Amino acid sequence: MNGPLTHEVLAEVMKSCAGVTARPEQLRDPDATFEQFGLDSLGLLGIVAELERRFEFPLGADVDQCKTPREFLETTNSQLISGV
C-alpha cells in the first residue's frame, strides 16, 4: 500500500484492528479525539502495527502517542513522505 494515509483508511483500520467504528467525516473533525471513539493506547498500537505492515515502513514511536486522528494522520503522513 502506498501513502498517504487517508481518513477512510484510518476508519477502516480502526474498525478491523481495534473494533472501533468511526466514519471518515467524524475523523475529519479537528476537535475529535481517539478517546471520544473509545480507542485506547493498546488499540492504537494495533493500528500502528497494521499500518506498518501495509506500508512496509516502520513508523516512529511518536505515532503511538497521538491523541487525535488529525495529529495521527499528520505525523504518519509526514514520516511516510520523509522516509524517516
PyMOL Python script that loads the backbone (N, CA, C, O; Angstrom):
from pymol import cmd

cmd.read_pdbstr("""\
ATOM      1  N   MET A   1       0.850  -1.183   0.000  1.00  0.00           N
ATOM      2  CA  MET A   1       0.000   0.000   0.000  1.00  0.00           C
ATOM      3  C   MET A   1       0.888   1.237   0.000  1.00  0.00           C
ATOM      4  O   MET A   1       1.883   1.302   0.723  1.00  0.00           O
ATOM      5  N   ASN A   2       0.529   2.184  -0.793  1.00  0.00           N
ATOM      6  CA  ASN A   2       1.261   3.446  -0.843  1.00  0.00           C
ATOM      7  C   ASN A   2       0.502   4.511  -0.068  1.00  0.00           C
ATOM      8  O   ASN A   2      -0.718   4.445   0.081  1.00  0.00           O
ATOM      9  N   GLY A   3       1.259   5.509   0.431  1.00  0.00           N
ATOM     10  CA  GLY A   3       0.658   6.613   1.174  1.00  0.00           C
ATOM     11  C   GLY A   3       0.000   7.577   0.230  1.00  0.00           C
ATOM     12  O   GLY A   3       0.022   7.356  -0.981  1.00  0.00           O
ATOM     13  N   PRO A   4      -0.574   8.618   0.725  1.00  0.00           N
ATOM     14  CA  PRO A   4      -0.669   8.955   2.143  1.00  0.00           C
ATOM     15  C   PRO A   4      -1.810   8.204   2.822  1.00  0.00           C
ATOM     16  O   PRO A   4      -2.701   7.663   2.167  1.00  0.00           O
ATOM     17  N   LEU A   5      -1.759   8.186   4.130  1.00  0.00           N
ATOM     18  CA  LEU A   5      -2.838   7.615   4.925  1.00  0.00           C
ATOM     19  C   LEU A   5      -4.013   8.586   4.883  1.00  0.00           C
ATOM     20  O   LEU A   5      -3.849   9.782   5.122  1.00  0.00           O
ATOM     21  N   THR A   6      -5.196   8.062   4.578  1.00  0.00           N
ATOM     22  CA  THR A   6      -6.393   8.894   4.475  1.00  0.00           C
ATOM     23  C   THR A   6      -7.334   8.637   5.656  1.00  0.00           C
ATOM     24  O   THR A   6      -7.173   7.667   6.396  1.00  0.00           O
ATOM     25  N   HIS A   7      -8.301   9.512   5.812  1.00  0.00           N
ATOM     26  CA  HIS A   7      -9.323   9.330   6.846  1.00  0.00           C
ATOM     27  C   HIS A   7     -10.089   8.026   6.609  1.00  0.00           C
ATOM     28  O   HIS A   7     -10.460   7.334   7.557  1.00  0.00           O
ATOM     29  N   GLU A   8     -10.318   7.706   5.347  1.00  0.00           N
ATOM     30  CA  GLU A   8     -11.051   6.496   5.006  1.00  0.00           C
ATOM     31  C   GLU A   8     -10.292   5.244   5.432  1.00  0.00           C
ATOM     32  O   GLU A   8     -10.871   4.325   6.011  1.00  0.00           O
ATOM     33  N   VAL A   9      -9.010   5.214   5.147  1.00  0.00           N
ATOM     34  CA  VAL A   9      -8.195   4.059   5.537  1.00  0.00           C
ATOM     35  C   VAL A   9      -8.071   3.984   7.053  1.00  0.00           C
ATOM     36  O   VAL A   9      -8.152   2.898   7.627  1.00  0.00           O
ATOM     37  N   LEU A  10      -7.876   5.118   7.703  1.00  0.00           N
ATOM     38  CA  LEU A  10      -7.785   5.119   9.159  1.00  0.00           C
ATOM     39  C   LEU A  10      -9.069   4.573   9.775  1.00  0.00           C
ATOM     40  O   LEU A  10      -9.002   3.779  10.714  1.00  0.00           O
ATOM     41  N   ALA A  11     -10.228   4.971   9.277  1.00  0.00           N
ATOM     42  CA  ALA A  11     -11.505   4.477   9.800  1.00  0.00           C
ATOM     43  C   ALA A  11     -11.603   2.966   9.618  1.00  0.00           C
ATOM     44  O   ALA A  11     -12.054   2.259  10.520  1.00  0.00           O
ATOM     45  N   GLU A  12     -11.188   2.475   8.469  1.00  0.00           N
ATOM     46  CA  GLU A  12     -11.242   1.031   8.187  1.00  0.00           C
ATOM     47  C   GLU A  12     -10.315   0.259   9.126  1.00  0.00           C
ATOM     48  O   GLU A  12     -10.691  -0.790   9.650  1.00  0.00           O
ATOM     49  N   VAL A  13      -9.106   0.777   9.337  1.00  0.00           N
ATOM     50  CA  VAL A  13      -8.136   0.087  10.203  1.00  0.00           C
ATOM     51  C   VAL A  13      -8.570   0.167  11.669  1.00  0.00           C
ATOM     52  O   VAL A  13      -8.362  -0.782  12.425  1.00  0.00           O
ATOM     53  N   MET A  14      -9.160   1.270  12.071  1.00  0.00           N
ATOM     54  CA  MET A  14      -9.676   1.375  13.435  1.00  0.00           C
ATOM     55  C   MET A  14     -10.712   0.279  13.682  1.00  0.00           C
ATOM     56  O   MET A  14     -10.729  -0.328  14.753  1.00  0.00           O
ATOM     57  N   LYS A  15     -11.571   0.024  12.702  1.00  0.00           N
ATOM     58  CA  LYS A  15     -12.609  -0.997  12.831  1.00  0.00           C
ATOM     59  C   LYS A  15     -12.001  -2.394  12.837  1.00  0.00           C
ATOM     60  O   LYS A  15     -12.340  -3.214  13.690  1.00  0.00           O
ATOM     61  N   SER A  16     -11.104  -2.670  11.890  1.00  0.00           N
ATOM     62  CA  SER A  16     -10.572  -4.025  11.765  1.00  0.00           C
ATOM     63  C   SER A  16      -9.582  -4.399  12.865  1.00  0.00           C
ATOM     64  O   SER A  16      -9.508  -5.565  13.252  1.00  0.00           O
ATOM     65  N   CYS A  17      -8.832  -3.443  13.368  1.00  0.00           N
ATOM     66  CA  CYS A  17      -7.796  -3.753  14.361  1.00  0.00           C
ATOM     67  C   CYS A  17      -8.224  -3.508  15.802  1.00  0.00           C
ATOM     68  O   CYS A  17      -7.741  -4.174  16.718  1.00  0.00           O
ATOM     69  N   ALA A  18      -9.120  -2.563  16.003  1.00  0.00           N
ATOM     70  CA  ALA A  18      -9.486  -2.202  17.375  1.00  0.00           C
ATOM     71  C   ALA A  18     -10.986  -2.326  17.641  1.00  0.00           C
ATOM     72  O   ALA A  18     -11.436  -2.100  18.765  1.00  0.00           O
ATOM     73  N   GLY A  19     -11.759  -2.682  16.617  1.00  0.00           N
ATOM     74  CA  GLY A  19     -13.195  -2.816  16.801  1.00  0.00           C
ATOM     75  C   GLY A  19     -13.902  -1.506  17.055  1.00  0.00           C
ATOM     76  O   GLY A  19     -15.000  -1.482  17.611  1.00  0.00           O
ATOM     77  N   VAL A  20     -13.273  -0.410  16.648  1.00  0.00           N
ATOM     78  CA  VAL A  20     -13.823   0.927  16.882  1.00  0.00           C
ATOM     79  C   VAL A  20     -14.411   1.453  15.572  1.00  0.00           C
ATOM     80  O   VAL A  20     -13.721   1.531  14.555  1.00  0.00           O
ATOM     81  N   THR A  21     -15.687   1.808  15.614  1.00  0.00           N
ATOM     82  CA  THR A  21     -16.362   2.311  14.427  1.00  0.00           C
ATOM     83  C   THR A  21     -16.381   3.835  14.435  1.00  0.00           C
ATOM     84  O   THR A  21     -16.848   4.467  15.383  1.00  0.00           O
ATOM     85  N   ALA A  22     -15.865   4.401  13.361  1.00  0.00           N
ATOM     86  CA  ALA A  22     -15.885   5.857  13.161  1.00  0.00           C
ATOM     87  C   ALA A  22     -15.996   6.106  11.666  1.00  0.00           C
ATOM     88  O   ALA A  22     -15.325   5.456  10.864  1.00  0.00           O
ATOM     89  N   ARG A  23     -16.833   7.037  11.306  1.00  0.00           N
ATOM     90  CA  ARG A  23     -16.945   7.420   9.897  1.00  0.00           C
ATOM     91  C   ARG A  23     -15.800   8.368   9.547  1.00  0.00           C
ATOM     92  O   ARG A  23     -15.361   9.136  10.403  1.00  0.00           O
ATOM     93  N   PRO A  24     -15.314   8.332   8.322  1.00  0.00           N
ATOM     94  CA  PRO A  24     -14.229   9.228   7.925  1.00  0.00           C
ATOM     95  C   PRO A  24     -14.524  10.694   8.214  1.00  0.00           C
ATOM     96  O   PRO A  24     -13.628  11.439   8.609  1.00  0.00           O
ATOM     97  N   GLU A  25     -15.785  11.119   8.018  1.00  0.00           N
ATOM     98  CA  GLU A  25     -16.113  12.526   8.274  1.00  0.00           C
ATOM     99  C   GLU A  25     -16.004  12.867   9.752  1.00  0.00           C
ATOM    100  O   GLU A  25     -15.706  14.010  10.097  1.00  0.00           O
ATOM    101  N   GLN A  26     -16.240  11.897  10.636  1.00  0.00           N
ATOM    102  CA  GLN A  26     -16.048  12.136  12.066  1.00  0.00           C
ATOM    103  C   GLN A  26     -14.570  12.346  12.382  1.00  0.00           C
ATOM    104  O   GLN A  26     -14.217  13.160  13.235  1.00  0.00           O
ATOM    105  N   LEU A  27     -13.716  11.611  11.690  1.00  0.00           N
ATOM    106  CA  LEU A  27     -12.276  11.722  11.915  1.00  0.00           C
ATOM    107  C   LEU A  27     -11.727  13.044  11.389  1.00  0.00           C
ATOM    108  O   LEU A  27     -10.665  13.491  11.821  1.00  0.00           O
ATOM    109  N   ARG A  28     -12.441  13.667  10.466  1.00  0.00           N
ATOM    110  CA  ARG A  28     -12.015  14.959   9.916  1.00  0.00           C
ATOM    111  C   ARG A  28     -12.260  16.120  10.880  1.00  0.00           C
ATOM    112  O   ARG A  28     -11.683  17.195  10.710  1.00  0.00           O
ATOM    113  N   ASP A  29     -13.094  15.919  11.873  1.00  0.00           N
ATOM    114  CA  ASP A  29     -13.378  16.971  12.856  1.00  0.00           C
ATOM    115  C   ASP A  29     -12.068  17.313  13.573  1.00  0.00           C
ATOM    116  O   ASP A  29     -11.476  16.441  14.210  1.00  0.00           O
ATOM    117  N   PRO A  30     -11.605  18.566  13.481  1.00  0.00           N
ATOM    118  CA  PRO A  30     -10.320  18.921  14.089  1.00  0.00           C
ATOM    119  C   PRO A  30     -10.291  18.780  15.607  1.00  0.00           C
ATOM    120  O   PRO A  30      -9.215  18.713  16.202  1.00  0.00           O
ATOM    121  N   ASP A  31     -11.460  18.735  16.238  1.00  0.00           N
ATOM    122  CA  ASP A  31     -11.520  18.602  17.695  1.00  0.00           C
ATOM    123  C   ASP A  31     -11.718  17.157  18.153  1.00  0.00           C
ATOM    124  O   ASP A  31     -11.750  16.889  19.354  1.00  0.00           O
ATOM    125  N   ALA A  32     -11.850  16.231  17.212  1.00  0.00           N
ATOM    126  CA  ALA A  32     -12.087  14.831  17.570  1.00  0.00           C
ATOM    127  C   ALA A  32     -10.851  14.234  18.240  1.00  0.00           C
ATOM    128  O   ALA A  32      -9.718  14.530  17.861  1.00  0.00           O
ATOM    129  N   THR A  33     -11.088  13.396  19.233  1.00  0.00           N
ATOM    130  CA  THR A  33     -10.005  12.678  19.903  1.00  0.00           C
ATOM    131  C   THR A  33     -10.254  11.179  19.782  1.00  0.00           C
ATOM    132  O   THR A  33     -11.393  10.745  19.609  1.00  0.00           O
ATOM    133  N   PHE A  34      -9.198  10.402  19.874  1.00  0.00           N
ATOM    134  CA  PHE A  34      -9.357   8.954  19.856  1.00  0.00           C
ATOM    135  C   PHE A  34     -10.179   8.491  21.057  1.00  0.00           C
ATOM    136  O   PHE A  34     -10.931   7.522  20.965  1.00  0.00           O
ATOM    137  N   GLU A  35     -10.034   9.177  22.163  1.00  0.00           N
ATOM    138  CA  GLU A  35     -10.779   8.831  23.373  1.00  0.00           C
ATOM    139  C   GLU A  35     -12.289   8.900  23.129  1.00  0.00           C
ATOM    140  O   GLU A  35     -13.040   8.070  23.641  1.00  0.00           O
ATOM    141  N   GLN A  36     -12.729   9.880  22.353  1.00  0.00           N
ATOM    142  CA  GLN A  36     -14.149  10.023  22.036  1.00  0.00           C
ATOM    143  C   GLN A  36     -14.700   8.792  21.327  1.00  0.00           C
ATOM    144  O   GLN A  36     -15.875   8.456  21.475  1.00  0.00           O
ATOM    145  N   PHE A  37     -13.852   8.127  20.562  1.00  0.00           N
ATOM    146  CA  PHE A  37     -14.278   6.953  19.808  1.00  0.00           C
ATOM    147  C   PHE A  37     -14.088   5.662  20.607  1.00  0.00           C
ATOM    148  O   PHE A  37     -14.449   4.579  20.146  1.00  0.00           O
ATOM    149  N   GLY A  38     -13.527   5.786  21.791  1.00  0.00           N
ATOM    150  CA  GLY A  38     -13.293   4.611  22.617  1.00  0.00           C
ATOM    151  C   GLY A  38     -12.020   3.874  22.270  1.00  0.00           C
ATOM    152  O   GLY A  38     -11.870   2.698  22.603  1.00  0.00           O
ATOM    153  N   LEU A  39     -11.101   4.551  21.604  1.00  0.00           N
ATOM    154  CA  LEU A  39      -9.835   3.939  21.220  1.00  0.00           C
ATOM    155  C   LEU A  39      -8.790   4.216  22.293  1.00  0.00           C
ATOM    156  O   LEU A  39      -8.477   5.370  22.583  1.00  0.00           O
ATOM    157  N   ASP A  40      -8.255   3.156  22.878  1.00  0.00           N
ATOM    158  CA  ASP A  40      -7.236   3.314  23.912  1.00  0.00           C
ATOM    159  C   ASP A  40      -5.844   3.105  23.321  1.00  0.00           C
ATOM    160  O   ASP A  40      -5.703   2.858  22.124  1.00  0.00           O
ATOM    161  N   SER A  41      -4.826   3.204  24.158  1.00  0.00           N
ATOM    162  CA  SER A  41      -3.446   3.122  23.682  1.00  0.00           C
ATOM    163  C   SER A  41      -3.125   1.747  23.106  1.00  0.00           C
ATOM    164  O   SER A  41      -2.344   1.652  22.159  1.00  0.00           O
ATOM    165  N   LEU A  42      -3.697   0.698  23.644  1.00  0.00           N
ATOM    166  CA  LEU A  42      -3.470  -0.641  23.120  1.00  0.00           C
ATOM    167  C   LEU A  42      -4.072  -0.780  21.723  1.00  0.00           C
ATOM    168  O   LEU A  42      -3.462  -1.375  20.835  1.00  0.00           O
ATOM    169  N   GLY A  43      -5.260  -0.234  21.535  1.00  0.00           N
ATOM    170  CA  GLY A  43      -5.875  -0.233  20.217  1.00  0.00           C
ATOM    171  C   GLY A  43      -5.058   0.552  19.210  1.00  0.00           C
ATOM    172  O   GLY A  43      -4.933   0.155  18.052  1.00  0.00           O
ATOM    173  N   LEU A  44      -4.500   1.673  19.659  1.00  0.00           N
ATOM    174  CA  LEU A  44      -3.680   2.496  18.773  1.00  0.00           C
ATOM    175  C   LEU A  44      -2.405   1.745  18.369  1.00  0.00           C
ATOM    176  O   LEU A  44      -1.947   1.856  17.232  1.00  0.00           O
ATOM    177  N   LEU A  45      -1.843   0.989  19.302  1.00  0.00           N
ATOM    178  CA  LEU A  45      -0.658   0.180  18.968  1.00  0.00           C
ATOM    179  C   LEU A  45      -0.990  -0.851  17.892  1.00  0.00           C
ATOM    180  O   LEU A  45      -0.179  -1.100  17.000  1.00  0.00           O
ATOM    181  N   GLY A  46      -2.171  -1.448  17.974  1.00  0.00           N
ATOM    182  CA  GLY A  46      -2.593  -2.399  16.954  1.00  0.00           C
ATOM    183  C   GLY A  46      -2.747  -1.748  15.593  1.00  0.00           C
ATOM    184  O   GLY A  46      -2.398  -2.334  14.567  1.00  0.00           O
ATOM    185  N   ILE A  47      -3.271  -0.537  15.592  1.00  0.00           N
ATOM    186  CA  ILE A  47      -3.427   0.216  14.343  1.00  0.00           C
ATOM    187  C   ILE A  47      -2.060   0.538  13.751  1.00  0.00           C
ATOM    188  O   ILE A  47      -1.851   0.379  12.549  1.00  0.00           O
ATOM    189  N   VAL A  48      -1.133   0.988  14.585  1.00  0.00           N
ATOM    190  CA  VAL A  48       0.222   1.303  14.120  1.00  0.00           C
ATOM    191  C   VAL A  48       0.861   0.058  13.518  1.00  0.00           C
ATOM    192  O   VAL A  48       1.467   0.131  12.448  1.00  0.00           O
ATOM    193  N   ALA A  49       0.735  -1.084  14.192  1.00  0.00           N
ATOM    194  CA  ALA A  49       1.326  -2.326  13.682  1.00  0.00           C
ATOM    195  C   ALA A  49       0.742  -2.706  12.321  1.00  0.00           C
ATOM    196  O   ALA A  49       1.473  -3.122  11.422  1.00  0.00           O
ATOM    197  N   GLU A  50      -0.571  -2.562  12.174  1.00  0.00           N
ATOM    198  CA  GLU A  50      -1.204  -2.878  10.893  1.00  0.00           C
ATOM    199  C   GLU A  50      -0.747  -1.928   9.792  1.00  0.00           C
ATOM    200  O   GLU A  50      -0.497  -2.359   8.666  1.00  0.00           O
ATOM    201  N   LEU A  51      -0.638  -0.656  10.103  1.00  0.00           N
ATOM    202  CA  LEU A  51      -0.182   0.305   9.088  1.00  0.00           C
ATOM    203  C   LEU A  51       1.270   0.060   8.710  1.00  0.00           C
ATOM    204  O   LEU A  51       1.637   0.209   7.545  1.00  0.00           O
ATOM    205  N   GLU A  52       2.091  -0.309   9.665  1.00  0.00           N
ATOM    206  CA  GLU A  52       3.484  -0.650   9.350  1.00  0.00           C
ATOM    207  C   GLU A  52       3.534  -1.847   8.401  1.00  0.00           C
ATOM    208  O   GLU A  52       4.360  -1.887   7.489  1.00  0.00           O
ATOM    209  N   ARG A  53       2.665  -2.802   8.615  1.00  0.00           N
ATOM    210  CA  ARG A  53       2.599  -3.960   7.731  1.00  0.00           C
ATOM    211  C   ARG A  53       2.136  -3.547   6.331  1.00  0.00           C
ATOM    212  O   ARG A  53       2.730  -3.948   5.330  1.00  0.00           O
ATOM    213  N   ARG A  54       1.081  -2.749   6.272  1.00  0.00           N
ATOM    214  CA  ARG A  54       0.536  -2.335   4.976  1.00  0.00           C
ATOM    215  C   ARG A  54       1.497  -1.456   4.186  1.00  0.00           C
ATOM    216  O   ARG A  54       1.671  -1.641   2.982  1.00  0.00           O
ATOM    217  N   PHE A  55       2.113  -0.511   4.861  1.00  0.00           N
ATOM    218  CA  PHE A  55       3.010   0.419   4.175  1.00  0.00           C
ATOM    219  C   PHE A  55       4.424  -0.142   4.024  1.00  0.00           C
ATOM    220  O   PHE A  55       5.247   0.415   3.297  1.00  0.00           O
ATOM    221  N   GLU A  56       4.699  -1.253   4.720  1.00  0.00           N
ATOM    222  CA  GLU A  56       6.039  -1.838   4.733  1.00  0.00           C
ATOM    223  C   GLU A  56       7.067  -0.785   5.119  1.00  0.00           C
ATOM    224  O   GLU A  56       8.107  -0.616   4.483  1.00  0.00           O
ATOM    225  N   PHE A  57       6.717  -0.080   6.207  1.00  0.00           N
ATOM    226  CA  PHE A  57       7.538   1.031   6.677  1.00  0.00           C
ATOM    227  C   PHE A  57       7.372   1.148   8.189  1.00  0.00           C
ATOM    228  O   PHE A  57       6.244   1.212   8.679  1.00  0.00           O
ATOM    229  N   PRO A  58       8.479   1.176   8.939  1.00  0.00           N
ATOM    230  CA  PRO A  58       8.368   1.323  10.396  1.00  0.00           C
ATOM    231  C   PRO A  58       8.038   2.768  10.780  1.00  0.00           C
ATOM    232  O   PRO A  58       8.748   3.701  10.407  1.00  0.00           O
ATOM    233  N   LEU A  59       6.966   2.929  11.516  1.00  0.00           N
ATOM    234  CA  LEU A  59       6.575   4.259  11.976  1.00  0.00           C
ATOM    235  C   LEU A  59       7.285   4.566  13.284  1.00  0.00           C
ATOM    236  O   LEU A  59       7.523   3.667  14.090  1.00  0.00           O
ATOM    237  N   GLY A  60       7.621   5.822  13.496  1.00  0.00           N
ATOM    238  CA  GLY A  60       8.327   6.245  14.696  1.00  0.00           C
ATOM    239  C   GLY A  60       7.481   6.101  15.943  1.00  0.00           C
ATOM    240  O   GLY A  60       6.254   6.035  15.877  1.00  0.00           O
ATOM    241  N   ALA A  61       8.152   6.055  17.079  1.00  0.00           N
ATOM    242  CA  ALA A  61       7.484   5.865  18.369  1.00  0.00           C
ATOM    243  C   ALA A  61       6.485   6.979  18.678  1.00  0.00           C
ATOM    244  O   ALA A  61       5.528   6.753  19.418  1.00  0.00           O
ATOM    245  N   ASP A  62       6.689   8.169  18.128  1.00  0.00           N
ATOM    246  CA  ASP A  62       5.787   9.275  18.443  1.00  0.00           C
ATOM    247  C   ASP A  62       4.385   9.081  17.867  1.00  0.00           C
ATOM    248  O   ASP A  62       3.444   9.724  18.333  1.00  0.00           O
ATOM    249  N   VAL A  63       4.218   8.214  16.869  1.00  0.00           N
ATOM    250  CA  VAL A  63       2.903   7.983  16.265  1.00  0.00           C
ATOM    251  C   VAL A  63       1.940   7.390  17.282  1.00  0.00           C
ATOM    252  O   VAL A  63       0.768   7.767  17.319  1.00  0.00           O
ATOM    253  N   ASP A  64       2.420   6.469  18.104  1.00  0.00           N
ATOM    254  CA  ASP A  64       1.509   5.828  19.056  1.00  0.00           C
ATOM    255  C   ASP A  64       1.192   6.704  20.270  1.00  0.00           C
ATOM    256  O   ASP A  64       0.468   6.285  21.172  1.00  0.00           O
ATOM    257  N   GLN A  65       1.736   7.917  20.285  1.00  0.00           N
ATOM    258  CA  GLN A  65       1.428   8.875  21.348  1.00  0.00           C
ATOM    259  C   GLN A  65       0.393   9.913  20.910  1.00  0.00           C
ATOM    260  O   GLN A  65       0.003  10.771  21.702  1.00  0.00           O
ATOM    261  N   CYS A  66      -0.046   9.840  19.670  1.00  0.00           N
ATOM    262  CA  CYS A  66      -1.022  10.800  19.152  1.00  0.00           C
ATOM    263  C   CYS A  66      -2.356  10.652  19.872  1.00  0.00           C
ATOM    264  O   CYS A  66      -2.804   9.542  20.159  1.00  0.00           O
ATOM    265  N   LYS A  67      -2.971  11.770  20.155  1.00  0.00           N
ATOM    266  CA  LYS A  67      -4.247  11.782  20.869  1.00  0.00           C
ATOM    267  C   LYS A  67      -5.443  12.031  19.963  1.00  0.00           C
ATOM    268  O   LYS A  67      -6.584  11.785  20.353  1.00  0.00           O
ATOM    269  N   THR A  68      -5.182  12.520  18.751  1.00  0.00           N
ATOM    270  CA  THR A  68      -6.281  12.856  17.846  1.00  0.00           C
ATOM    271  C   THR A  68      -6.037  12.227  16.470  1.00  0.00           C
ATOM    272  O   THR A  68      -4.889  12.004  16.087  1.00  0.00           O
ATOM    273  N   PRO A  69      -7.105  11.944  15.733  1.00  0.00           N
ATOM    274  CA  PRO A  69      -6.929  11.460  14.369  1.00  0.00           C
ATOM    275  C   PRO A  69      -6.131  12.451  13.513  1.00  0.00           C
ATOM    276  O   PRO A  69      -5.296  12.051  12.701  1.00  0.00           O
ATOM    277  N   ARG A  70      -6.393  13.725  13.702  1.00  0.00           N
ATOM    278  CA  ARG A  70      -5.677  14.748  12.932  1.00  0.00           C
ATOM    279  C   ARG A  70      -4.171  14.660  13.170  1.00  0.00           C
ATOM    280  O   ARG A  70      -3.384  14.637  12.224  1.00  0.00           O
ATOM    281  N   GLU A  71      -3.781  14.611  14.434  1.00  0.00           N
ATOM    282  CA  GLU A  71      -2.365  14.504  14.784  1.00  0.00           C
ATOM    283  C   GLU A  71      -1.779  13.200  14.248  1.00  0.00           C
ATOM    284  O   GLU A  71      -0.653  13.183  13.751  1.00  0.00           O
ATOM    285  N   PHE A  72      -2.537  12.112  14.348  1.00  0.00           N
ATOM    286  CA  PHE A  72      -2.075  10.810  13.874  1.00  0.00           C
ATOM    287  C   PHE A  72      -1.823  10.841  12.370  1.00  0.00           C
ATOM    288  O   PHE A  72      -0.777  10.386  11.908  1.00  0.00           O
ATOM    289  N   LEU A  73      -2.772  11.372  11.606  1.00  0.00           N
ATOM    290  CA  LEU A  73      -2.615  11.453  10.153  1.00  0.00           C
ATOM    291  C   LEU A  73      -1.440  12.342   9.765  1.00  0.00           C
ATOM    292  O   LEU A  73      -0.648  11.982   8.894  1.00  0.00           O
ATOM    293  N   GLU A  74      -1.325  13.495  10.407  1.00  0.00           N
ATOM    294  CA  GLU A  74      -0.225  14.411  10.092  1.00  0.00           C
ATOM    295  C   GLU A  74       1.124  13.769  10.392  1.00  0.00           C
ATOM    296  O   GLU A  74       2.045  13.854   9.580  1.00  0.00           O
ATOM    297  N   THR A  75       1.245  13.131  11.548  1.00  0.00           N
ATOM    298  CA  THR A  75       2.509  12.514  11.953  1.00  0.00           C
ATOM    299  C   THR A  75       2.856  11.340  11.046  1.00  0.00           C
ATOM    300  O   THR A  75       3.989  11.218  10.581  1.00  0.00           O
ATOM    301  N   THR A  76       1.876  10.481  10.801  1.00  0.00           N
ATOM    302  CA  THR A  76       2.106   9.310   9.959  1.00  0.00           C
ATOM    303  C   THR A  76       2.482   9.718   8.548  1.00  0.00           C
ATOM    304  O   THR A  76       3.464   9.216   7.999  1.00  0.00           O
ATOM    305  N   ASN A  77       1.715  10.622   7.952  1.00  0.00           N
ATOM    306  CA  ASN A  77       1.996  11.035   6.583  1.00  0.00           C
ATOM    307  C   ASN A  77       3.328  11.778   6.483  1.00  0.00           C
ATOM    308  O   ASN A  77       4.031  11.646   5.481  1.00  0.00           O
ATOM    309  N   SER A  78       3.676  12.536   7.482  1.00  0.00           N
ATOM    310  CA  SER A  78       4.980  13.204   7.489  1.00  0.00           C
ATOM    311  C   SER A  78       6.113  12.181   7.454  1.00  0.00           C
ATOM    312  O   SER A  78       7.088  12.341   6.719  1.00  0.00           O
ATOM    313  N   GLN A  79       5.971  11.137   8.256  1.00  0.00           N
ATOM    314  CA  GLN A  79       7.001  10.091   8.277  1.00  0.00           C
ATOM    315  C   GLN A  79       7.052   9.332   6.956  1.00  0.00           C
ATOM    316  O   GLN A  79       8.134   9.007   6.467  1.00  0.00           O
ATOM    317  N   LEU A  80       5.890   9.050   6.380  1.00  0.00           N
ATOM    318  CA  LEU A  80       5.861   8.336   5.111  1.00  0.00           C
ATOM    319  C   LEU A  80       6.492   9.159   3.994  1.00  0.00           C
ATOM    320  O   LEU A  80       7.219   8.626   3.156  1.00  0.00           O
ATOM    321  N   ILE A  81       6.216  10.437   3.987  1.00  0.00           N
ATOM    322  CA  ILE A  81       6.760  11.324   2.950  1.00  0.00           C
ATOM    323  C   ILE A  81       8.257  11.506   3.095  1.00  0.00           C
ATOM    324  O   ILE A  81       8.997  11.451   2.113  1.00  0.00           O
ATOM    325  N   SER A  82       8.702  11.726   4.336  1.00  0.00           N
ATOM    326  CA  SER A  82      10.128  11.987   4.554  1.00  0.00           C
ATOM    327  C   SER A  82      10.960  10.717   4.573  1.00  0.00           C
ATOM    328  O   SER A  82      12.176  10.757   4.384  1.00  0.00           O
ATOM    329  N   GLY A  83      10.298   9.587   4.803  1.00  0.00           N
ATOM    330  CA  GLY A  83      11.041   8.332   4.875  1.00  0.00           C
ATOM    331  C   GLY A  83      11.784   8.163   6.176  1.00  0.00           C
ATOM    332  O   GLY A  83      12.679   7.325   6.284  1.00  0.00           O
ATOM    333  N   VAL A  84      11.411   8.971   7.183  1.00  0.00           N
ATOM    334  CA  VAL A  84      12.077   8.906   8.483  1.00  0.00           C
ATOM    335  C   VAL A  84      11.112   8.429   9.536  1.00  0.00           C
ATOM    336  O   VAL A  84      11.482   8.307  10.703  1.00  0.00           O
TER     337      VAL A  84
END
""", "prot")
cmd.dss("prot")
cmd.show_as("cartoon", "prot")
cmd.util.cbc("prot")
cmd.orient("prot")
